[in-house]
Amino acid sequence: MNKFDYDDIVTKIKILELKLKRNSLEKERYTTLKNYSFSLKERREWDEKYNLLVEEEEAIFAHLYTVYEEFAQMIALKKKQ
């Protein structure tokens, strides 16, 4: 394992964790603001935005899990050496 591969995976993990944090903050914001909208059309738009954020979060979780698995494999290979 070279330093470049290690730094690349660590950077991917940090970026994905930041995306998750941003996504959760946006979901919280949409949830609190949704309570103040009265129009049915606005509520549908909020629901669509919220559902898109949930889907994006699930995709990020899946990608993060994959990167963690790669990282674990990389560390296991390093320990064998």
Short mmCIF file of the C-alpha atoms (twelve columns), coordinates in Angstrom:
data_MODEL
# 
_entry.id   MODEL 
# 
loop_
_atom_site.group_PDB 
_atom_site.id 
_atom_site.type_symbol 
_atom_site.label_atom_id 
_atom_site.label_alt_id 
_atom_site.label_comp_id 
_atom_site.label_asym_id 
_atom_site.label_seq_id 
_atom_site.Cartn_x 
_atom_site.Cartn_y 
_atom_site.Cartn_z 
_atom_site.pdbx_PDB_model_num 
ATOM 1  C CA . MET A 1  0.000   0.000  0.000  1 
ATOM 2  C CA . ASN A 2  1.462   3.339  -0.951 1 
ATOM 3  C CA . LYS A 3  0.793   6.684  0.677  1 
ATOM 4  C CA . PHE A 4  -1.168  7.955  -2.332 1 
ATOM 5  C CA . ASP A 5  -3.749  5.147  -2.118 1 
ATOM 6  C CA . TYR A 6  -4.094  5.606  1.627  1 
ATOM 7  C CA . ASP A 7  -4.551  9.385  1.354  1 
ATOM 8  C CA . ASP A 8  -7.028  8.937  -1.505 1 
ATOM 9  C CA . ILE A 9  -9.278  6.631  0.503  1 
ATOM 10 C CA . VAL A 10 -9.055  8.778  3.642  1 
ATOM 11 C CA . THR A 11 -10.003 11.839 1.585  1 
ATOM 12 C CA . LYS A 12 -12.979 9.997  0.058  1 
ATOM 13 C CA . ILE A 13 -14.160 9.026  3.537  1 
ATOM 14 C CA . LYS A 14 -13.871 12.597 4.824  1 
ATOM 15 C CA . ILE A 15 -15.731 14.015 1.814  1 
ATOM 16 C CA . LEU A 16 -18.536 11.477 2.151  1 
ATOM 17 C CA . GLU A 17 -18.849 12.154 5.880  1 
ATOM 18 C CA . LEU A 18 -19.119 15.894 5.169  1 
ATOM 19 C CA . LYS A 19 -21.785 15.212 2.541  1 
ATOM 20 C CA . LEU A 20 -23.740 13.175 5.076  1 
ATOM 21 C CA . LYS A 21 -23.522 15.954 7.638  1 
ATOM 22 C CA . ARG A 22 -24.664 18.573 5.109  1 
ATOM 23 C CA . ASN A 23 -27.463 16.321 3.951  1 
ATOM 24 C CA . SER A 24 -28.738 15.720 7.473  1 
ATOM 25 C CA . LEU A 25 -28.700 19.461 8.191  1 
ATOM 26 C CA . GLU A 26 -30.668 20.147 5.008  1 
ATOM 27 C CA . LYS A 27 -33.199 17.444 5.900  1 
ATOM 28 C CA . GLU A 28 -33.626 19.010 9.332  1 
ATOM 29 C CA . ARG A 29 -34.084 22.443 7.762  1 
ATOM 30 C CA . TYR A 30 -36.685 21.186 5.291  1 
ATOM 31 C CA . THR A 31 -38.534 19.381 8.069  1 
ATOM 32 C CA . THR A 32 -38.757 22.500 10.234 1 
ATOM 33 C CA . LEU A 33 -39.670 24.812 7.352  1 
ATOM 34 C CA . LYS A 34 -42.297 22.427 6.010  1 
ATOM 35 C CA . ASN A 35 -44.435 23.040 9.074  1 
ATOM 36 C CA . TYR A 36 -44.740 26.722 8.150  1 
ATOM 37 C CA . SER A 37 -45.887 26.270 4.568  1 
ATOM 38 C CA . PHE A 38 -49.627 26.210 4.087  1 
ATOM 39 C CA . SER A 39 -50.086 25.655 0.380  1 
ATOM 40 C CA . LEU A 40 -50.622 22.078 -0.807 1 
ATOM 41 C CA . LYS A 41 -48.337 22.738 -3.781 1 
ATOM 42 C CA . GLU A 42 -45.579 24.004 -1.489 1 
ATOM 43 C CA . ARG A 43 -45.952 20.941 0.748  1 
ATOM 44 C CA . ARG A 44 -45.583 18.660 -2.269 1 
ATOM 45 C CA . GLU A 45 -42.431 20.522 -3.312 1 
ATOM 46 C CA . TRP A 46 -41.030 20.189 0.211  1 
ATOM 47 C CA . ASP A 47 -41.869 16.485 0.209  1 
ATOM 48 C CA . GLU A 48 -40.114 16.018 -3.134 1 
ATOM 49 C CA . LYS A 49 -37.017 17.875 -1.911 1 
ATOM 50 C CA . TYR A 50 -36.993 15.880 1.304  1 
ATOM 51 C CA . ASN A 51 -37.374 12.577 -0.543 1 
ATOM 52 C CA . LEU A 52 -34.522 13.521 -2.878 1 
ATOM 53 C CA . LEU A 53 -32.350 14.236 0.153  1 
ATOM 54 C CA . VAL A 54 -33.252 10.862 1.648  1 
ATOM 55 C CA . GLU A 55 -32.344 9.100  -1.602 1 
ATOM 56 C CA . GLU A 56 -29.075 11.029 -1.818 1 
ATOM 57 C CA . GLU A 57 -28.283 10.120 1.777  1 
ATOM 58 C CA . GLU A 58 -28.886 6.430  1.086  1 
ATOM 59 C CA . ALA A 59 -26.581 6.587  -1.939 1 
ATOM 60 C CA . ILE A 60 -23.896 8.305  0.138  1 
ATOM 61 C CA . PHE A 61 -24.221 5.661  2.859  1 
ATOM 62 C CA . ALA A 62 -23.791 2.916  0.279  1 
ATOM 63 C CA . HIS A 63 -20.760 4.604  -1.246 1 
ATOM 64 C CA . LEU A 64 -19.263 5.266  2.193  1 
ATOM 65 C CA . TYR A 65 -19.715 1.623  3.143  1 
ATOM 66 C CA . THR A 66 -17.910 0.581  -0.048 1 
ATOM 67 C CA . VAL A 67 -15.029 2.942  0.669  1 
ATOM 68 C CA . TYR A 68 -14.779 1.679  4.262  1 
ATOM 69 C CA . GLU A 69 -14.599 -1.881 2.919  1 
ATOM 70 C CA . GLU A 70 -11.791 -0.880 0.517  1 
ATOM 71 C CA . PHE A 71 -9.985  0.788  3.378  1 
ATOM 72 C CA . ALA A 72 -10.350 -2.284 5.601  1 
ATOM 73 C CA . GLN A 73 -8.978  -4.483 2.817  1 
ATOM 74 C CA . MET A 74 -6.081  -2.106 2.327  1 
ATOM 75 C CA . ILE A 75 -5.240  -2.146 6.037  1 
ATOM 76 C CA . ALA A 76 -5.509  -5.960 6.114  1 
ATOM 77 C CA . LEU A 77 -3.041  -6.199 3.249  1 
ATOM 78 C CA . LYS A 78 -0.675  -3.834 5.031  1 
ATOM 79 C CA . LYS A 79 -0.811  -5.963 8.196  1 
ATOM 80 C CA . LYS A 80 0.037   -9.096 6.205  1 
ATOM 81 C CA . GLN A 81 3.176   -7.484 4.847  1 
# 
